[in-house]
Amino acid sequence: MGRLRSLVNHEGFVPVHTKLAGEDLDFLADARDDLLRFSELGLRLFDLHQPRDAGGITSDSANPILRCRSCMWRWPCPTFRAMSESFGGGHDSTLPESG
């Protein structure tokens, strides 16, 4: 990040000298909105795939069996696990912080 900051000129901009096709400009114009919508989708998926008590009888009442409230797979469900791994969370079965 520090190397990129050194590109900022005294006016607060990074001068870009390159040839861009019309398609490139269209992509750049829509990229921020697309990224925001994709982020919202990820947050909504995390919200849907949360653990809930599966009910039933268990021999370990301190650690009840959990199931995903959306797909009903054992917790952590494959959707949550794949998203967690994609976002750098590894195999952690904790929930993302809501805010």
N, C-alpha and C positions, 0 to 999 in steps of 0.2 A: 504494500500500500504506500509506503514511503517513497518508493521510486516513482509511482504515478503522481504523487503530490508535487514532485519537483517539476512536473510538466506544466503546472498552472503558472500563467504569466502574471505580470503586475496588475492586470485588469481583472484577474480572478477567473480567467478562462484558459482552456487548453486549446491552442491553435491546432487545427487538423488540416493537413494538406494532402488530400487524396482525391481520387476520382470515384464518385459514387454513381451507380446506376439508379434509375427511377425506382426499381424494385427495392433497392437497398434503403432508399429514403422512406419508402412506404413501410418497410419492416421496422426501421428505427422509430418512426412516428407511432406505430402501434405497439411496440415492444413493452413499454411501461404499463399500459393498460392490460395487455395480455398477461404480464407477470403478476399484476395485482389480482386479476381474476383467477389465475392458477393458484396463487397463494390462498385466496378465499376458499377455493375448492378443497385444498389440502386441510385447512382448518375445519371445514364442514365435515370432511371424512373423519378426521380425528374426533370430532364431536359425536358423530354417529357411532363410532366403534370405541366404546368405553366398557369397562367391566361392570358386571352386576352379579349379585349373589345368585347362584344357580338353584338355590333351595335344596331341599333333600336332606338326607341324613349323612353326617360325616363324623369320622372318629376324631378329627382335629378341629374343634370348634373355633380355635384361634385363627385358623387359616382355612376359611370355607372355600369350596370350589367356586371359581368364578367363570362366567360365560360372557361373551360379547353381547351387549344389549341389542345390537343390530342383526348380526348374522348367527348368533347363538353358538358359535364355535367356542371351545375352551379358551380361556384367556391366557396369554395374549393371542388374539385371533390372527389368521394369516394376513389380513388387510393391515391391521395395526402394526404387525411385525415388519411387513414389507415397507410400510411408510416410515417407521422408526429407523430401519436400517438405511433407507434412502436419504434421510435427513441427518445421518450421522449418529443416531442414537444406539446403534448396535442392537443387542437382543434385550434391551431394557424394557420391562413391562410397565413402567410408570406412565402416567398420563402427562400430556403436555400441560404447561401452566396456562390457565385460562385468564384472560384479562379484559 
